[in-house]
Amino acid sequence: MKIRIAFAGRTLIAALEDNSSVRDFASMLPLHDLQIDDYAHNEKIAYLPRKLTEAGGGRFSGERPGDVCYYAPGVTSPSSTANTNGRAA
């Protein structure tokens, strides 16, 4: 699945993996007027209207600039973080 992300005058296309978290995210689209914040001068973050399912998710690693990832709120162990990352094209 590919989605278009537009903010700060830029548009990115992200290819997302096929898993339950991504399908849950897609059910929320389109998401208009999300506030995009800077996090540690390294990441851009936004808060979704609700948590995504983590069923079937797994650990992810090897993130690179341009990746779109979901960090499960309240999770302290990376092994519990849902794998919803995608590469921005």
N, C-alpha and C positions, 0 to 999 in steps of 0.2 A: 504494500500500500504506500502511496506517496501522498504527502500533504504539502500545502504551501503555507509558509510562516512569513508574515509581514510585520515588521516593526522598525521604528527609527528610520523610515524611508528606505528600508532594504527588504527584499523578498528572497527567501530561501526555499528550496524544494528539499524535503526530507523523505527518504525511503525508510519505512518502518518495518520491523520484523513482524512475522505473523504469530502472535500469541494472544492469550486471553486479556492481558493488560492493554495491549494495543487495540484490540477490538472494543474494550470498555472505553478507552480514550476516544476512539472513533465515534462511539455512540453520543459523545458530548459535542461533536463538531456540528456547525461551526462555533468556535469560541471567539466572540468579539469582545473587545475592550478589556482583555486581560492586562494587568499591570506587569510590565517586564522590569525587573530590578537587577541591578548589578550586584554580584556576590563576590567579594574579595578581589575585585578587578580582574577576575579570571573566568567567571561564568555569568550567564544571564539566567535568571530564574523567574518563574511565575507560579502562582498558586491556583490550582484547579478548583472548580466548584465543589468537588468531592474527591475522596480517595479512590484510586483505581483498584480493581481486583488484583490480587497477587497470586491467584490460583494458577498453577502451571508455570509461574515465573521462576527464574533462577538467577544465580549470580552472574554479573557481567564484569568484564575487565577490558583493559586495552583501549579505554576511551581516548579519543583524539579530538583536537579542535574541530568544531563543526558537528559533533555528535549531539543528538537529542536523547536525553535519558530521563527516566522517572526515578526519583528517589522516594521511596515509601516513607511517608511521614511517621515519626515516632519509632522508626526502626534503628537500632543501634548496631546491629551486626550486618556487615556487607553481604553475608551469605543469605540474608533474608530480603535483600533488595530485589524488587521485581525487575526483570530484564525487559525493558521496553525501548532500548536504545535503537537509534537509526542514524544513518549517515546523511548529512545535508549535502545535496549535490550542487 
